[in-house]
Each structure stands twice: as C-alpha cells, then as structure tokens.
Amino acid sequence: MPVRLHRDLPWITAPRRALERPVTTTVGIARAGGELTNLQILRALAASLVLVHHVAGHAQALRGADRPFPAVDGMLGVWGVALFFALSGFLMARLVTRDAPVVFLTHRVSRIFPTYFAVVALFAGLLHAVGLEFGGVSMLSLSLAPGGQRSYPLNVEWTLTLEVSFYVALFGLAAAGLARRLVPFAAGWLVLLAVAWPLLPPGSRNLMPPPLYLVPVTLACMPFAGGLLLPRMIAAGWIRPGAALLALPFAAACFAVDTASARGIGGIAAVLLVGAAVTAPQIRRKGPAARGLIALGDWSYVLYLVHPPVLALAARFCPPHWSGLAYGSVAIAGALAATALLGPLDVAFYRRLRGRIDAVRPATLRGIAAAFLVVFAGCAVWGSAETARDDWAEATARRTFATLPAGTWTSPGEARAAIAGRHIALPATMMAAVETVQRLSATELLVSAYAFDPAQKSRHMEIALFCGGHLVVLDKPRRLRPDLAGRPGFEAVGKRRIGYRVRVPADACGPDTIIPAVIDGDGLMAVLPVAPPAASPGTAGGQPGAP
C-alpha cells in the first residue's frame, strides 16, 4: 500500500517551534497529503536484499554452488529484515494514535493473514504437484504466534511472528489509553534491550522466532523500537537526509560481530536510513525505473512470502549442470514474475477488505479482535511452554552427555561401552534406527531416524548426532510416522511424533563418521546403527532457513 501522511499529526507531540525548524520536507508532505514514495523504494530494497540472500543460500544448499561473497550476502538478509522493522515502527507510530485500538488491530491482522494463508495454500499445491516437500503446516505455525523455533511452511515466518507481536503489544498499549506515551515506551524498550542483551545465554540470542518470554529482549526488535521514536526525532529536527551517511559505519560494524548482535547494530543503520528517506525530497512517480521500484515496494509483502517456494521450484527444474549464477538469475526472475502477478491482487484485495472492516459495527469488530487475541495468546503460551520444556530437556541431555568420559563418542564401540559401564542404557524394548543418511548437497547431509518404546509409549527421546567426538546436533522428534503403524511393535504409536529428520553440516560430518544416539528425559541412552549412505536426492525437498 502507498505510504501517505495526513494533515493532522497526533503522533508527533513535539513543541510547535520544533515543527517550524528547517526540517520541513516531512511536514510539507504531510500538509499536502503527499505520498512517501521514498519509503516504498526502501521496502523494495529490503525485499530485494532478503531475496538475494536467500538465492545465495539456496544455490549453495540445494545445488552445491560456491558463494562468491558469503560475508556480504549473509548480511543482506539481516539488513533487509532490519529495514522492514524500522519502516514498520515508523508507520505504526502514526497508525496506533490515529485509529481506534480495535480498528488498528483488525487492519493489521487483515493485512498479514489473508495473503499469508493464500500464498501457503497456493504453493502447498504447487510443490506437492512436483514432488517437493512442504511441511510446517500446523495451528501453532499458521497462528504466527511467538512460540519458539518450529517448522514453518515458507521458512520466513519468524519475522511475521515478531511483526504480529508488535501489533498486539501496540494494541494493548492503545487499549490501556497509553498510546500518547509511545515515546517513553519505545525509549524504555531500547534501554531494556541494551541491558538484557549481555545477560542472555548465548543460545537464546539468535533464537528465531523467540518464544513469548524472550520477545521483549530479542535484539531483532531494536529497529522496530527505534522506528517508533522516528516521528518525534524528525519533528524535533534530530534526523535529516544526511543521516543516511551515519548509517554506513553501523552497517559496516555488522561484519565484526555475530549475526545476533548484527541484528541490533544493523537496526540502528535501518532507523537512520528510514529517517533520512522521510526527510529527504520524495522521488516522484516519473519514468519506468521510479514507477517500477515504487510498485515493487507496494508488492514487497508478496515478494517476501513467495520467493522461498519459487526458489525451491527453480532449484527443482534448473538442470544440475547449470552454474549458481544461472540458477540465481532464473530464481530471481521467477520470484519477480510471481510478485508482479500476485502483488496487484494483494493490494486490491487489502483495500477492499479494509473498506469492509471499516463498515462493520463496532461491537462485531470487537468480537473479531477478541477472538483473534484469544487464539494468538493461546498459541503463544502453548508454543512457549513447549519451547521451555524442550530447552530444559536439551540442557539436561547436554549435562548428561558431559558426564561421560572424554573420548566416549569417538567410535560406536566406545560409546556403547561407556553407556553400559554407567548403567544408563535404554531398555531392550526400545525400537530405534537411523534409516537414511542422504547427501542433500555439497554442504549438508540429511539424517532420517525414528525411536519408539512400545513398553513405555510416553517416553520422549531426543536424537543426538556426534561427529569427531563432538555433539553436532540435538533435536526432538518432529514427525509423525503412520507408515510404521503396521509393523510389529508399532501398533500403539498413534499420533505420537517419533520421527526425526535432522540436517548436519557436511564439512563437520561424513556419512561414515556420524555417531547417532537417542536419550530420554531420565538420561537413559542408546547408540544407533547408521544405514549405508543413500544416493543424493538432488534438489528434492526442503528449503534453507530464514535470514
């Protein structure tokens, strides 16, 4: 949707003399009811950065292509997401004070979910038709509630879970009559992020999406919180077009820190860029280049959603001998073509849906908002409780593994002897096996396994993969295995998740060097035999993760 500012600016509460300072471009646009085309172009840039980042990841993971500039393309996703969040924070600061709380929430929900559901349904059918795996379709994942890491249909939903969480938090602030306190709220949030970040355990810093209890202290939220402050900063004359130059050292600093920290540092750069774009003269819709970029900004949400499955389809149909550059060119062209086809439909549909929402009776609107909040909060609590339980089980398992003698996991024989010597072997009734070790690409192996104890059907077991004597992966069972129900001993498996599909880096492990084990909540464990390596499935199945 085009970004416009209206004549009344209740979201800027700076003194009148601040509005009369030389920074008049934003105010001039606002008085004229003008369009902030610069922000549309930033949206197009943000979506393009994420697209290029994912093209490089897919070319490497699915086709074994080299990444010529891995440090740069690794940061493109971080910067793109930071720009999206900073833009959102700036715009939400206006909308949350302009609209009634329930109208604000229903408008935001209607902008995110219908298009998301439509894209998921469309590509679920397309990928299934060509034999590609399409997973992650569950109530918890489709709710976009912050419940911790899980499988998602498109593998980019972690940003949407944070975005919807921002909307719900702002709705709560407005419903409590505190929308005018947005500036101290955002400033306090930034202080909380700065104080809490060094205190977080390293394993929790880059957990995307975070569970509900970690959302307020996740550094990826920094650009949104900073964006909430932009209207006041612009009105006070603290942000000028030259702020874009100040963004450069922060963007460069991202290369010197880990990804989790880069999300915060890159967020500062993103906030400065958005402020500079707002205060600078707005680019007019003249010429094909300007019109094309602005249109891509209008359709950026669609581009963000459709590009992962389009990239997987491109990997499926591009000949194996094609270079990474050739694949990337086809993938980008396909993503842009799908966006050009679906983007106008998305914009038109949202306009019509928003008009329908505005015509609904307030009482009905409150009921719709309440129903959404109940589902969203319930899924967030449910998923976060699962994440907390899994984190505790993982920490317990790691402590148990650490009690075994050094060198235990250098060979299956050593591991079995150590387990037997400590009397911590799983009972003989336990049935488990590694079924396949497939080479997905030059960089990844896929390990498929199952574990089930018919004598104790509720026994929860995690799979651990060791390479070179070191624990590489620890994961819970995420897959149903109805195909096993007909085998002796599996009659009672029911709807329990007993299947594992775990990716391991090929540079750390080889098909013949992986030592798999399962461990239950009481610390009992067993070493599993590894099946002979299967042939490479080429480009079938799966998608690399989000930025």
C-alpha positions in Angstrom: 0.0 0.0 0.0 1.3 3.5 -0.7 2.5 5.3 2.3 0.8 8.7 3.0 0.8 11.2 5.7 -2.3 13.2 6.6 -2.7 16.8 7.6 -3.3 16.1 11.3 -0.3 14.5 13.0 -1.4 13.5 16.5 1.5 11.1 16.6 4.0 14.0 16.7 3.8 15.8 20.0 6.9 17.9 19.9 6.6 21.7 20.6 5.3 23.8 17.7 8.6 25.5 17.3 10.2 22.1 16.6 7.8 21.8 13.6 8.9 25.2 12.3 12.6 24.2 12.1 14.3 23.8 8.7 13.4 20.1 8.5 10.2 20.8 6.6 10.1 18.2 4.0 8.1 15.7 6.1 5.7 18.3 7.3 5.3 19.7 3.9 4.4 16.3 2.5 2.0 15.8 5.4 0.2 19.1 4.8 -0.2 18.3 1.2 -1.4 14.8 1.9 1.6 13.6 -0.2 2.9 10.1 -0.6 6.2 9.0 0.9 7.5 7.3 -2.2 11.0 7.0 -0.6 9.6 4.5 1.9 8.1 2.4 -0.9 11.5 2.3 -2.5 13.1 1.3 0.8 10.5 -1.5 1.0 11.5 -2.7 -2.4 15.2 -2.5 -1.4 14.5 -4.5 1.8 12.7 -7.3 0.0 15.4 -7.4 -2.7 18.1 -7.8 -0.1 16.3 -10.7 1.5 15.7 -12.2 -1.9 19.4 -12.1 -2.9 20.4 -13.5 0.5 18.1 -16.5 0.1 19.2 -17.1 -3.6 22.8 -17.4 -2.4 21.7 -19.8 0.4 19.6 -21.9 -2.0 22.3 -22.1 -4.6 24.7 -23.4 -2.0 22.5 -25.7 0.0 20.4 -27.2 -2.9 23.0 -27.1 -5.7 26.4 -27.0 -4.0 27.3 -23.7 -5.7 30.0 -21.5 -4.2 29.1 -18.3 -2.6 31.5 -15.6 -4.0 30.8 -13.1 -1.3 29.5 -15.1 1.7 30.1 -12.4 4.3 28.2 -9.8 2.2 25.2 -12.0 1.2 25.0 -13.2 4.8 24.4 -9.7 5.9 21.9 -8.8 3.2 19.1 -10.8 5.0 19.9 -9.1 8.3 19.8 -5.6 6.7 16.7 -6.3 4.8 14.7 -7.5 7.8 16.0 -4.6 9.9 14.7 -2.2 7.2 11.3 -3.8 7.2 11.1 -3.5 11.0 12.3 0.1 11.1 9.7 1.1 8.4 7.0 -0.7 10.3 7.9 1.0 13.6 7.8 4.4 11.9 4.4 3.8 10.3 2.8 2.1 13.3 3.7 5.1 15.5 1.3 7.1 13.4 -1.4 4.5 12.9 -1.7 3.5 16.6 -2.6 7.0 17.6 -4.7 7.8 14.5 -7.1 4.8 14.7 -9.2 3.4 17.4 -7.4 0.4 19.1 -9.7 -2.3 17.7 -9.6 -0.7 14.2 -5.8 -0.6 14.4 -5.6 -4.3 15.3 -8.1 -5.6 12.8 -6.5 -3.6 10.0 -3.1 -5.0 10.8 -4.4 -8.6 11.1 -6.2 -8.3 7.8 -3.0 -7.1 6.2 -0.9 -10.0 7.3 -3.0 -13.2 7.5 -5.2 -13.4 4.3 -2.3 -13.0 1.9 -0.2 -15.3 4.0 -2.8 -18.1 4.0 -3.4 -17.6 0.3 0.3 -18.0 -0.5 0.7 -21.0 1.7 -2.3 -22.7 0.1 -1.1 -21.9 -3.5 2.5 -23.2 -3.0 1.5 -26.2 -1.0 -0.4 -27.4 -4.0 2.3 -26.5 -6.5 5.2 -28.0 -4.5 3.2 -31.2 -3.8 2.4 -31.5 -7.5 6.1 -31.6 -8.5 7.1 -33.8 -5.6 8.8 -31.3 -3.3 8.3 -31.4 0.5 6.1 -28.8 2.0 5.9 -29.0 5.8 5.3 -26.9 8.8 1.5 -26.6 8.4 0.1 -26.6 11.9 -2.1 -24.4 14.1 0.9 -23.2 16.0 2.9 -22.2 12.9 0.0 -20.7 11.0 -1.1 -18.6 14.0 2.2 -16.6 13.7 2.3 -16.6 17.5 5.8 -16.3 19.1 6.3 -19.8 20.5 9.9 -20.5 19.7 11.6 -22.4 16.8 9.5 -24.8 14.8 8.8 -25.8 11.2 7.0 -23.2 9.0 5.6 -23.6 5.6 7.6 -20.8 3.9 10.6 -20.7 6.3 10.5 -16.9 6.6 7.7 -16.6 9.2 10.0 -15.7 12.1 9.8 -12.1 11.0 6.0 -12.2 10.8 5.7 -13.7 14.3 7.6 -10.7 15.6 5.6 -8.2 13.5 2.3 -9.5 14.7 3.6 -9.5 18.3 4.4 -5.8 17.8 0.9 -5.1 16.6 -0.7 -6.9 19.6 1.6 -5.0 22.0 0.7 -1.7 20.5 -3.0 -2.6 20.6 -2.6 -3.3 24.3 -0.9 0.0 24.8 -3.6 1.9 23.0 -6.5 -0.1 24.7 -5.0 0.9 28.0 -5.1 4.6 26.9 -1.4 4.9 26.7 -0.9 5.5 23.0 0.3 9.0 23.7 3.0 7.5 25.9 4.5 5.8 22.9 7.8 7.7 23.1 8.7 6.8 26.7 7.5 3.3 26.0 9.8 2.9 23.0 12.7 4.6 24.8 12.3 2.2 27.7 12.2 -0.7 25.4 15.5 0.3 23.9 17.0 0.5 27.3 15.7 -2.9 28.2 17.2 -4.4 25.1 20.6 -2.8 25.8 20.6 -4.0 29.4 19.2 -7.5 28.9 21.3 -8.4 25.8 24.6 -9.1 27.6 22.8 -11.1 30.3 21.0 -13.6 27.9 22.5 -17.1 27.5 24.3 -17.3 24.1 22.0 -20.0 22.9 18.9 -17.7 23.4 20.3 -14.7 21.5 19.6 -15.8 18.0 16.6 -18.0 18.6 14.3 -17.1 15.7 11.4 -16.8 16.3 11.8 -16.4 20.0 9.3 -17.8 22.5 6.9 -15.3 24.0 9.0 -14.7 27.1 12.1 -13.7 25.0 10.4 -11.3 22.5 10.9 -8.1 24.6 14.6 -8.8 24.9 15.3 -10.1 21.4 17.7 -7.6 19.7 16.0 -8.1 16.3 13.2 -5.9 17.8 15.6 -2.9 18.0 14.8 -1.4 14.6 11.1 -1.5 15.3 11.5 0.2 18.7 13.8 2.8 17.1 11.2 3.3 14.3 8.6 4.2 16.9 10.8 7.1 18.0 11.4 8.4 14.5 8.3 10.7 14.3 9.4 12.6 17.4 13.0 12.7 16.4 12.0 14.1 12.9 9.7 16.7 14.4 12.5 17.8 16.8 14.9 18.2 13.9 17.3 15.4 15.0 17.0 13.5 11.8 17.9 15.0 8.4 18.7 13.5 5.0 22.3 13.3 5.9 21.5 10.6 8.4 21.9 8.1 5.6 25.7 8.7 5.8 25.7 8.0 9.5 24.1 4.6 8.8 27.2 3.4 6.9 29.5 2.8 9.8 26.8 0.9 11.7 26.2 -1.3 8.6 30.0 -1.9 8.3 30.2 -2.8 12.0 27.8 -5.8 11.3 30.7 -7.6 9.8 32.7 -7.6 13.0 30.0 -9.2 15.2 27.9 -12.4 15.3 24.6 -12.5 13.5 22.5 -12.0 16.6 24.4 -8.7 17.5 24.3 -7.6 13.9 20.5 -7.6 14.0 20.7 -4.8 16.6 23.6 -2.8 15.1 22.0 -3.2 11.6 18.8 -2.0 13.2 20.4 1.4 14.1 21.5 1.8 10.4 18.0 0.9 9.3 16.4 3.5 11.6 18.8 6.2 10.3 18.0 5.2 6.7 14.2 5.4 7.2 14.6 8.8 8.9 16.7 10.1 6.0 14.2 8.8 3.5 11.3 10.5 5.2 13.0 13.9 5.5 14.6 13.9 2.0 12.7 15.1 -1.1 10.4 12.4 -2.2 11.0 10.7 -5.5 8.2 11.2 -8.0 6.4 8.6 -10.0 8.0 9.6 -13.2 9.9 7.3 -15.5 9.8 3.5 -15.7 12.5 3.0 -13.1 10.8 5.1 -10.4 7.4 3.6 -11.1 8.8 0.1 -11.1 10.6 0.5 -7.8 7.6 2.1 -6.2 5.4 -0.7 -7.5 7.8 -3.3 -6.1 7.5 -1.5 -2.8 3.7 -1.8 -2.9 4.2 -5.5 -3.6 7.1 -6.2 -1.2 5.0 -8.3 1.2 4.1 -10.6 -1.6 7.7 -10.8 -2.8 8.8 -11.7 0.8 6.2 -14.5 1.0 6.5 -16.1 -2.4 10.2 -16.1 -3.0 11.2 -19.1 -0.8 8.9 -21.6 -2.6 9.8 -20.1 -6.0 13.5 -20.6 -5.3 12.8 -24.2 -4.4 10.9 -24.7 -7.6 13.7 -23.1 -9.6 16.2 -25.5 -8.0 13.9 -28.4 -8.9 13.7 -27.5 -12.6 17.1 -26.0 -13.4 19.4 -28.6 -14.9 22.0 -29.9 -12.5 24.9 -28.7 -14.6 23.8 -25.0 -14.5 26.0 -22.7 -12.6 25.0 -21.0 -9.4 24.8 -17.7 -11.3 22.4 -19.2 -13.9 20.2 -20.7 -11.2 20.2 -17.4 -9.3 19.2 -15.5 -12.4 16.3 -17.8 -13.1 15.2 -17.8 -9.4 15.2 -14.0 -9.1 13.3 -13.7 -12.4 10.8 -16.2 -11.2 10.3 -14.5 -7.9 9.8 -11.1 -9.5 7.4 -12.6 -12.1 5.3 -14.2 -9.4 5.3 -10.9 -7.4 4.2 -8.9 -10.5 1.3 -11.4 -11.0 0.2 -11.6 -7.4 1.2 -8.2 -6.0 -1.6 -6.1 -7.6 -4.1 -8.7 -6.5 -2.9 -8.4 -2.9 -3.0 -4.6 -2.9 -6.5 -4.6 -4.4 -7.8 -7.3 -2.0 -6.5 -5.5 1.1 -8.1 -2.2 0.0 -11.4 -3.9 -0.4 -11.1 -5.9 2.8 -10.1 -2.8 4.8 -13.2 -1.0 3.4 -15.3 -3.9 4.6 -13.8 -3.8 8.0 -14.4 -0.1 8.4 -18.1 -0.7 7.6 -18.5 -3.4 10.3 -20.3 -2.4 13.5 -18.0 -1.7 16.4 -19.5 -4.5 18.6 -18.8 -7.0 15.8 -15.3 -5.7 15.3 -14.6 -6.0 19.0 -15.7 -9.6 18.8 -13.5 -10.4 15.9 -10.5 -8.8 17.6 -11.2 -10.7 20.8 -11.4 -14.0 19.0 -8.0 -13.3 17.3 -6.4 -12.3 20.6 -7.6 -15.5 22.3 -6.2 -17.7 19.6 -3.0 -15.8 19.3 -2.3 -15.7 23.0 -3.3 -19.3 23.4 -0.9 -20.4 20.7 1.9 -18.2 22.0 1.6 -19.7 25.5 1.2 -23.2 24.2 4.3 -22.9 21.9 6.4 -21.1 24.5 5.6 -23.7 27.1 6.7 -26.4 24.6 9.9 -24.4 23.9 10.7 -24.0 27.6 10.2 -27.8 28.1 12.4 -28.6 25.1 15.1 -26.2 26.3 15.1 -27.9 29.7 15.2 -31.3 28.2 18.1 -30.3 25.9 20.0 -28.7 28.7 19.5 -31.9 30.8 20.7 -34.1 27.9 23.8 -32.0 27.3 24.7 -32.2 31.0 24.2 -36.0 30.9 26.4 -36.3 27.8 29.1 -34.2 29.5 29.3 -36.7 32.4 30.6 -39.4 30.2 34.4 -39.9 29.9 36.3 -38.0 27.3 36.6 -39.9 24.0 33.2 -41.7 24.5 31.9 -40.5 21.2 34.9 -41.2 19.0 33.5 -44.6 18.0 30.2 -46.5 18.4 32.0 -49.2 20.4 33.5 -46.7 22.9 30.0 -45.1 23.3 28.2 -48.4 23.9 30.9 -49.4 26.4 30.6 -46.1 28.3 26.8 -46.3 28.4 26.9 -49.9 29.6 29.5 -49.0 32.2 27.3 -46.3 33.7 24.2 -48.4 33.6 22.3 -45.8 31.6 21.2 -47.9 28.6 17.7 -47.7 27.3 15.6 -50.9 27.8 15.7 -53.6 25.2 12.0 -52.9 24.3 13.1 -49.6 22.7 12.9 -49.7 18.9 15.0 -47.1 17.1 17.0 -46.8 13.9 18.7 -44.4 11.5 17.0 -45.2 8.2 19.0 -43.0 5.8 21.9 -40.6 5.6 21.3 -38.6 2.4 23.6 -36.0 0.9 21.4 -33.0 0.2 24.2 -31.0 -1.3 27.9 -30.4 -1.0 27.3 -28.7 2.3 24.6 -30.7 4.0 23.6 -34.2 5.0 20.1 -35.2 6.0 19.7 -37.9 8.7 16.3 -39.7 9.0 15.5 -41.8 12.0 12.8 -43.0 14.4 12.6 -44.0 18.1 9.7 -45.6 20.0 9.3 -47.7 23.1 6.1 -49.7 23.0 6.6 -50.7 26.7 6.5 -47.0 27.7 4.7 -45.2 24.9 5.1 -41.8 26.6 8.9 -42.0 26.6 10.2 -38.8 25.0 13.6 -39.3 23.3 15.8 -36.8 21.6 18.3 -37.6 18.9 22.0 -36.6 19.2 24.5 -36.7 16.4 28.2 -36.7 17.2 31.0 -36.1 14.7 34.7 -36.3 15.6 33.8 -36.9 19.2 31.7 -33.7 19.4 28.0 -33.1 19.7 26.8 -31.5 16.5 23.0 -31.7 16.6 20.5 -32.4 19.3 16.9 -32.4 18.2 13.4 -33.6 19.3 11.1 -35.8 17.2 9.1 -33.6 14.9 7.5 -36.1 12.5 4.5 -38.5 12.6 5.3 -41.9 11.3 2.0 -43.5 10.3 3.9 -45.7 7.8 5.3 -47.6 10.8 2.0 -48.3 12.4 1.6 -51.6 10.5 4.9 -53.1 11.8 5.0 -55.4 14.8 5.6 -53.3 18.0 4.3 -50.1 16.5 0.6 -50.7 16.8 0.3 -48.2 19.7 2.2 -45.4 18.1 -1.0 -43.5 17.3 -0.4 -39.7 16.8 2.9 -39.6 18.6 5.8 -37.9 16.9 8.6 -40.4 16.8 10.4 -39.4 13.6 13.5 -37.3 13.1 14.8 -35.5 10.0 18.0 -33.7 11.0 20.4 -31.7 8.8 24.1 -31.8 9.7 26.9 -29.8 8.0 28.9 -31.9 5.6 32.1 -30.1 6.5 31.8 -31.4 10.1 30.4 -34.8 9.4 30.6 -37.5 6.8 28.1 -40.3 6.2 30.6 -42.8 7.7 31.6 -40.7 10.7 28.3 -39.8 12.3 27.6 -41.5 15.6 23.8 -41.2 16.4 22.3 -41.7 19.8 18.9 -41.2 21.5 18.4 -40.1 25.1 15.3 -39.9 27.2 14.3 -37.5 30.0 15.9 -39.7 32.6 19.3 -39.7 30.9 19.0 -43.2 29.5 20.5 -43.5 26.1 21.4 -45.9 23.3 23.7 -45.7 20.2 22.0 -46.3 16.9 23.5 -48.1 13.9 23.9 -45.9 10.7 22.5 -47.2 7.4 24.7 -47.0 4.3 24.6 -43.6 2.6 21.7 -43.1 0.2 22.1 -41.5 -3.3 21.8 -37.7 -3.5 18.2 -36.6 -3.9 19.4 -33.7 -5.9 17.1 -30.7 -5.4 14.2 -32.6 -3.8 12.8 -31.5 -0.6 13.3 -28.7 1.9 14.3 -25.1 1.9 17.1 -23.3 3.7 16.3 -21.3 6.7 15.3 -17.6 7.0 17.7 -14.7 7.3 
